[in-house]
Amino acid sequence: MSEPKRAGDAPIPVEVEAGKSYFWCTCGQSSSQPFCDGSHKGSDFAPLKWTAEEDGRKFFCTCKATGNSPLCDGSHK
C-alpha cells in the first residue's frame, strides 16, 4: 500500500493541549481516526508526531490529502 486510505470526507475537530504530542494516522487504516492505533504495522506508513503550540480546537485531516499535515487544508472538497 503506497497510497493512504481515505478515512473520511471531513476533518475531525479535536481540543488540543499546549505542549502535548499527538500521533496522526497517515495510512488511513486506524479505527481511532484521526490518530494512530498501529494499523500501519507491516506497511510503509508511520504516524506523524505533531505537538500543539497552544490550547484550542484544531481540525485534523481524515482524507489524507492535506498539504498541511496533520491539519485539514480543505483538500477533501
GUTORSE-170751 format. One record per residue: residue number from 1; residue in three letters; chain; x, y, z of N, C-alpha, C, CB in turn. Coordinates in nm, 4 decimals, always signed. Glycine has a CB too. Example, Ala and Ser with C-alpha at 12.3 -4.5 7.8 and 13.67 -1.06 7.14 Angstrom:
! GUTORSE-170751
<1; 'ALA'; 'A'; <+1.3190; -0.5690; +0.7800>; <+1.2300; -0.4500; +0.7800>; <+1.3200; -0.3300; +0.7800>; <+1.1308; -0.4473; +0.9046>>
<2; 'SER'; 'A'; <+1.2850; -0.2250; +0.7080>; <+1.3670; -0.1060; +0.7140>; <+1.2900; +0.0030; +0.7870>; <+1.4084; -0.0598; +0.5725>>
END
This chain:
! GUTORSE-170751
<1; 'MET'; 'A'; <+0.0855; -0.1176; +0.0000>; <+0.0000; +0.0000; +0.0000>; <+0.0897; +0.1233; +0.0000>; <-0.0971; +0.0001; +0.1230>>
<2; 'SER'; 'A'; <+0.0912; +0.1967; -0.1082>; <+0.1735; +0.3167; -0.1145>; <+0.0896; +0.4432; -0.1030>; <+0.2529; +0.3189; -0.2436>>
<3; 'GLU'; 'A'; <-0.0385; +0.4326; -0.1269>; <-0.1301; +0.5450; -0.1116>; <-0.2138; +0.5224; +0.0143>; <-0.2213; +0.5613; -0.2379>>
<4; 'PRO'; 'A'; <-0.2353; +0.6270; +0.0940>; <-0.3168; +0.6091; +0.2139>; <-0.4638; +0.5877; +0.1786>; <-0.3022; +0.7300; +0.3063>>
<5; 'LYS'; 'A'; <-0.5337; +0.5198; +0.2660>; <-0.6780; +0.5002; +0.2525>; <-0.7464; +0.6294; +0.2973>; <-0.7279; +0.3762; +0.3370>>
<6; 'ARG'; 'A'; <-0.8448; +0.6729; +0.2220>; <-0.9234; +0.7896; +0.2614>; <-1.0111; +0.7480; +0.3787>; <-1.0099; +0.8447; +0.1416>>
<7; 'ALA'; 'A'; <-0.9863; +0.8048; +0.4953>; <-1.0568; +0.7641; +0.6167>; <-1.1839; +0.8441; +0.6416>; <-0.9655; +0.7773; +0.7352>>
<8; 'GLY'; 'A'; <-1.2030; +0.9529; +0.5688>; <-1.3212; +1.0355; +0.5887>; <-1.3292; +1.1465; +0.4868>; <-1.3220; +1.0936; +0.7277>>
<9; 'ASP'; 'A'; <-1.4422; +1.2150; +0.4886>; <-1.4670; +1.3235; +0.3938>; <-1.4758; +1.4600; +0.4607>; <-1.5940; +1.2967; +0.3179>>
<10; 'ALA'; 'A'; <-1.4408; +1.4640; +0.5881>; <-1.4443; +1.5902; +0.6621>; <-1.3416; +1.5819; +0.7748>; <-1.5884; +1.6199; +0.7186>>
<11; 'PRO'; 'A'; <-1.2890; +1.6962; +0.8165>; <-1.1930; +1.6948; +0.9269>; <-1.2618; +1.6596; +1.0586>; <-1.1229; +1.8308; +0.9387>>
<12; 'ILE'; 'A'; <-1.1807; +1.6166; +1.1553>; <-1.2305; +1.5862; +1.2890>; <-1.1783; +1.6935; +1.3841>; <-1.1865; +1.4427; +1.3354>>
<13; 'PRO'; 'A'; <-1.2707; +1.7664; +1.4513>; <-1.2252; +1.8675; +1.5472>; <-1.1763; +1.8015; +1.6761>; <-1.3388; +1.9674; +1.5783>>
<14; 'VAL'; 'A'; <-1.0635; +1.8488; +1.7268>; <-1.0040; +1.7950; +1.8491>; <-0.9601; +1.9126; +1.9357>; <-0.8829; +1.6995; +1.8172>>
<15; 'GLU'; 'A'; <-0.9958; +1.9080; +2.0634>; <-0.9464; +2.0069; +2.1590>; <-0.8061; +1.9613; +2.2006>; <-1.0435; +2.0214; +2.2847>>
<16; 'VAL'; 'A'; <-0.7058; +2.0393; +2.1654>; <-0.5669; +2.0021; +2.1936>; <-0.5120; +2.0841; +2.3101>; <-0.4790; +2.0220; +2.0683>>
<17; 'GLU'; 'A'; <-0.4077; +2.0294; +2.3723>; <-0.3431; +2.0949; +2.4859>; <-0.2022; +2.1374; +2.4483>; <-0.3400; +2.0017; +2.6085>>
<18; 'ALA'; 'A'; <-0.1663; +2.2587; +2.4821>; <-0.0330; +2.3108; +2.4534>; <+0.0745; +2.2191; +2.5102>; <-0.0173; +2.4520; +2.5104>>
<19; 'GLY'; 'A'; <+0.1742; +2.1884; +2.4283>; <+0.2856; +2.1055; +2.4703>; <+0.2611; +1.9563; +2.4588>; <+0.3201; +2.1376; +2.6090>>
<20; 'LYS'; 'A'; <+0.1379; +1.9149; +2.4343>; <+0.1055; +1.7721; +2.4222>; <+0.1292; +1.7265; +2.2787>; <-0.0421; +1.7444; +2.4646>>
<21; 'SER'; 'A'; <+0.1837; +1.6055; +2.2638>; <+0.2077; +1.5483; +2.1310>; <+0.0937; +1.4559; +2.0912>; <+0.3411; +1.4719; +2.1280>>
<22; 'TYR'; 'A'; <+0.0596; +1.4599; +1.9637>; <-0.0468; +1.3780; +1.9053>; <+0.0139; +1.3022; +1.7880>; <-0.1702; +1.4659; +1.8595>>
<23; 'PHE'; 'A'; <-0.0298; +1.1801; +1.7677>; <+0.0237; +1.0966; +1.6609>; <-0.0850; +1.0713; +1.5583>; <+0.0787; +0.9633; +1.7165>>
<24; 'TRP'; 'A'; <-0.0768; +1.1461; +1.4486>; <-0.1767; +1.1444; +1.3413>; <-0.1569; +1.0230; +1.2524>; <-0.1693; +1.2731; +1.2577>>
<25; 'CYS'; 'A'; <-0.2659; +0.9558; +1.2200>; <-0.2640; +0.8404; +1.1301>; <-0.2356; +0.8866; +0.9876>; <-0.3983; +0.7630; +1.1365>>
<26; 'THR'; 'A'; <-0.1329; +0.8301; +0.9262>; <-0.1002; +0.8643; +0.7869>; <-0.1505; +0.7600; +0.6880>; <+0.0500; +0.8805; +0.7712>>
<27; 'CYS'; 'A'; <-0.1832; +0.6393; +0.7362>; <-0.2228; +0.5310; +0.6453>; <-0.3719; +0.5293; +0.6144>; <-0.1834; +0.3984; +0.7041>>
<28; 'GLY'; 'A'; <-0.4527; +0.5849; +0.7040>; <-0.5973; +0.5844; +0.6863>; <-0.6654; +0.4594; +0.7382>; <-0.6295; +0.6009; +0.5431>>
<29; 'GLN'; 'A'; <-0.5909; +0.3644; +0.7924>; <-0.6464; +0.2372; +0.8391>; <-0.6904; +0.2396; +0.9859>; <-0.5448; +0.1280; +0.8197>>
<30; 'SER'; 'A'; <-0.6459; +0.3369; +1.0624>; <-0.6734; +0.3404; +1.2061>; <-0.8225; +0.3493; +1.2345>; <-0.6017; +0.4579; +1.2708>>
<31; 'SER'; 'A'; <-0.8670; +0.2741; +1.3344>; <-1.0066; +0.2837; +1.3781>; <-1.0215; +0.3940; +1.4820>; <-1.0556; +0.1487; +1.4357>>
<32; 'SER'; 'A'; <-0.9115; +0.4609; +1.5156>; <-0.9110; +0.5714; +1.6123>; <-0.8865; +0.7041; +1.5427>; <-0.8043; +0.5484; +1.7203>>
<33; 'GLN'; 'A'; <-0.9382; +0.7221; +1.4218>; <-0.9161; +0.8444; +1.3442>; <-0.9476; +0.9670; +1.4275>; <-1.0012; +0.8441; +1.2169>>
<34; 'PRO'; 'A'; <-0.8671; +1.0696; +1.4186>; <-0.7611; +1.0909; +1.3228>; <-0.6247; +1.0402; +1.3712>; <-0.7523; +1.2363; +1.2905>>
<35; 'PHE'; 'A'; <-0.6249; +0.9688; +1.4829>; <-0.4983; +0.9292; +1.5435>; <-0.4636; +0.7832; +1.5155>; <-0.5033; +0.9527; +1.6927>>
<36; 'CYS'; 'A'; <-0.3359; +0.7534; +1.5304>; <-0.2811; +0.6210; +1.5011>; <-0.3206; +0.5181; +1.6071>; <-0.1294; +0.6286; +1.4905>>
<37; 'ASP'; 'A'; <-0.3556; +0.3978; +1.5613>; <-0.3794; +0.2852; +1.6519>; <-0.2866; +0.1678; +1.6210>; <-0.5253; +0.2400; +1.6428>>
<38; 'GLY'; 'A'; <-0.1871; +0.1907; +1.5351>; <-0.0909; +0.0866; +1.4997>; <-0.1288; +0.0039; +1.3788>; <-0.0720; -0.0033; +1.6143>>
<39; 'SER'; 'A'; <-0.2392; +0.0365; +1.3128>; <-0.2856; -0.0401; +1.1968>; <-0.1875; -0.0369; +1.0798>; <-0.4195; +0.0126; +1.1512>>
<40; 'HIS'; 'A'; <-0.0945; +0.0572; +1.0792>; <+0.0032; +0.0703; +0.9709>; <+0.1128; -0.0361; +0.9763>; <+0.0661; +0.2076; +0.9755>>
<41; 'LYS'; 'A'; <+0.1229; -0.1084; +1.0856>; <+0.2332; -0.2051; +1.1021>; <+0.2413; -0.2987; +0.9828>; <+0.2151; -0.2869; +1.2317>>
<42; 'GLY'; 'A'; <+0.3621; -0.3170; +0.9310>; <+0.3844; -0.4006; +0.8141>; <+0.3708; -0.3259; +0.6830>; <+0.2897; -0.5148; +0.8155>>
<43; 'SER'; 'A'; <+0.3471; -0.1954; +0.6902>; <+0.3345; -0.1131; +0.5692>; <+0.4485; -0.0116; +0.5655>; <+0.1960; -0.0406; +0.5647>>
<44; 'ASP'; 'A'; <+0.4465; +0.0743; +0.4647>; <+0.5466; +0.1803; +0.4524>; <+0.5095; +0.3043; +0.5334>; <+0.5646; +0.2180; +0.3062>>
<45; 'PHE'; 'A'; <+0.3957; +0.3017; +0.6011>; <+0.3464; +0.4183; +0.6729>; <+0.3930; +0.4197; +0.8180>; <+0.1951; +0.4224; +0.6674>>
<46; 'ALA'; 'A'; <+0.3986; +0.5399; +0.8735>; <+0.4293; +0.5610; +1.0148>; <+0.3482; +0.6816; +1.0605>; <+0.5843; +0.5829; +1.0386>>
<47; 'PRO'; 'A'; <+0.3100; +0.6870; +1.1867>; <+0.2333; +0.8023; +1.2338>; <+0.3173; +0.9299; +1.2295>; <+0.1821; +0.7777; +1.3764>>
<48; 'LEU'; 'A'; <+0.2488; +1.0414; +1.2173>; <+0.3141; +1.1724; +1.2177>; <+0.2965; +1.2340; +1.3563>; <+0.2552; +1.2662; +1.1061>>
<49; 'LYS'; 'A'; <+0.4079; +1.2637; +1.4223>; <+0.4030; +1.3286; +1.5532>; <+0.3816; +1.4781; +1.5335>; <+0.5332; +1.3016; +1.6344>>
<50; 'TRP'; 'A'; <+0.2822; +1.5320; +1.6031>; <+0.2512; +1.6747; +1.5967>; <+0.2328; +1.7232; +1.7400>; <+0.1225; +1.7030; +1.5090>>
<51; 'THR'; 'A'; <+0.2965; +1.8344; +1.7740>; <+0.2868; +1.8893; +1.9083>; <+0.2137; +2.0229; +1.9039>; <+0.4268; +1.9056; +1.9712>>
<52; 'ALA'; 'A'; <+0.1107; +2.0341; +1.9861>; <+0.0300; +2.1561; +1.9915>; <+0.1107; +2.2696; +2.0537>; <-0.1002; +2.1323; +2.0716>>
<53; 'GLU'; 'A'; <+0.1054; +2.3847; +1.9900>; <+0.1757; +2.5019; +2.0419>; <+0.0912; +2.5787; +2.1420>; <+0.2162; +2.5936; +1.9281>>
<54; 'GLU'; 'A'; <-0.0424; +2.5620; +2.1308>; <-0.1333; +2.6313; +2.2215>; <-0.2595; +2.5484; +2.2401>; <-0.1680; +2.7723; +2.1681>>
<55; 'ASP'; 'A'; <-0.3301; +2.5742; +2.3487>; <-0.4587; +2.5091; +2.3719>; <-0.5579; +2.5569; +2.2676>; <-0.5112; +2.5379; +2.5148>>
<56; 'GLY'; 'A'; <-0.6520; +2.4717; +2.2312>; <-0.7569; +2.5142; +2.1401>; <-0.8077; +2.4007; +2.0539>; <-0.7074; +2.6253; +2.0529>>
<57; 'ARG'; 'A'; <-0.8974; +2.4342; +1.9648>; <-0.9570; +2.3368; +1.8738>; <-0.8811; +2.3383; +1.7417>; <-1.1076; +2.3668; +1.8509>>
<58; 'LYS'; 'A'; <-0.8403; +2.2199; +1.6991>; <-0.7745; +2.2019; +1.5704>; <-0.8549; +2.1006; +1.4903>; <-0.6261; +2.1554; +1.5879>>
<59; 'PHE'; 'A'; <-0.8504; +2.1148; +1.3587>; <-0.9258; +2.0264; +1.2705>; <-0.8279; +1.9343; +1.1982>; <-1.0114; +2.1081; +1.1685>>
<60; 'PHE'; 'A'; <-0.8295; +1.8064; +1.2367>; <-0.7371; +1.7072; +1.1824>; <-0.7937; +1.6437; +1.0566>; <-0.7068; +1.5997; +1.2866>>
<61; 'CYS'; 'A'; <-0.7087; +1.6306; +0.9561>; <-0.7437; +1.5745; +0.8264>; <-0.7778; +1.4257; +0.8377>; <-0.6289; +1.5951; +0.7274>>
<62; 'THR'; 'A'; <-0.8809; +1.3827; +0.7645>; <-0.9130; +1.2403; +0.7540>; <-0.9042; +1.1911; +0.6098>; <-1.0525; +1.2136; +0.8096>>
<63; 'CYS'; 'A'; <-0.8997; +1.2829; +0.5129>; <-0.8922; +1.2398; +0.3724>; <-0.7497; +1.2003; +0.3334>; <-0.9425; +1.3516; +0.2797>>
<64; 'LYS'; 'A'; <-0.6529; +1.2407; +0.4152>; <-0.5104; +1.2100; +0.3973>; <-0.4494; +1.2780; +0.2748>; <-0.4913; +1.0605; +0.3860>>
<65; 'ALA'; 'A'; <-0.5160; +1.3808; +0.2226>; <-0.4657; +1.4529; +0.1052>; <-0.4178; +1.5942; +0.1395>; <-0.5739; +1.4602; -0.0014>>
<66; 'THR'; 'A'; <-0.4253; +1.6319; +0.2650>; <-0.3871; +1.7669; +0.3057>; <-0.2412; +1.7983; +0.2725>; <-0.4106; +1.7846; +0.4547>>
<67; 'GLY'; 'A'; <-0.2149; +1.9215; +0.2434>; <-0.0780; +1.9685; +0.2242>; <-0.0264; +2.0327; +0.3512>; <-0.0700; +2.0676; +0.1075>>
<68; 'ASN'; 'A'; <-0.1072; +2.0261; +0.4576>; <-0.0752; +2.0889; +0.5856>; <-0.0829; +1.9849; +0.6982>; <-0.1716; +2.2075; +0.6140>>
<69; 'SER'; 'A'; <-0.0264; +1.8679; +0.6750>; <-0.0373; +1.7569; +0.7697>; <+0.0050; +1.7977; +0.9103>; <+0.0469; +1.6396; +0.7227>>
<70; 'PRO'; 'A'; <-0.0726; +1.7591; +1.0101>; <-0.1891; +1.6729; +1.0088>; <-0.3216; +1.7480; +1.0014>; <-0.1878; +1.5873; +1.1296>>
<71; 'LEU'; 'A'; <-0.3141; +1.8790; +0.9824>; <-0.4354; +1.9600; +0.9882>; <-0.5002; +1.9724; +0.8505>; <-0.4040; +2.0989; +1.0441>>
<72; 'CYS'; 'A'; <-0.6301; +1.9852; +0.8520>; <-0.7083; +1.9951; +0.7280>; <-0.6771; +2.1254; +0.6541>; <-0.8593; +1.9866; +0.7588>>
<73; 'ASP'; 'A'; <-0.6644; +2.1153; +0.5228>; <-0.6475; +2.2339; +0.4378>; <-0.7588; +2.2455; +0.3339>; <-0.5116; +2.2296; +0.3675>>
<74; 'GLY'; 'A'; <-0.8630; +2.1628; +0.3476>; <-0.9754; +2.1673; +0.2546>; <-0.9603; +2.0776; +0.1337>; <-0.9956; +2.3057; +0.2088>>
<75; 'SER'; 'A'; <-0.8556; +1.9962; +0.1291>; <-0.8320; +1.9093; +0.0137>; <-0.9431; +1.8062; -0.0071>; <-0.6998; +1.8380; +0.0297>>
<76; 'HIS'; 'A'; <-1.0214; +1.7800; +0.0964>; <-1.1282; +1.6808; +0.0859>; <-1.2443; +1.7272; -0.0034>; <-1.1805; +1.6477; +0.2242>>
<77; 'LYS'; 'A'; <-1.2496; +1.8556; -0.0341>; <-1.3622; +1.9099; -0.1119>; <-1.3512; +1.8744; -0.2584>; <-1.3698; +2.0610; -0.0967>>
END
